[in-house]
């Protein structure tokens, strides 16, 4: 996407599984949550780890679980144990 403006810092934990990023678990991708019907394109971008990215790429119910985790992170919900 061209002409993007990024504000804020990246999340320090995976938005899907909530495990912290460190030397062994690095951010491998991002999921964007966008809003339609606005005069400008507006997105929130959340980093996810390599394990969650692989799960997301498998598709099906696995993909839905990752997206549900990111949506809960976006809404500020506590991590389910």
Secondary structure, 3 states (H helix, E strand, C coil): CCCCCCCCCCCCECCCCCCECCCCCCEEEEEEEEECCCCCCEEEEEEEEHHHHHHHHHCHHHHHHHHHHHHHHHHCCCCCC
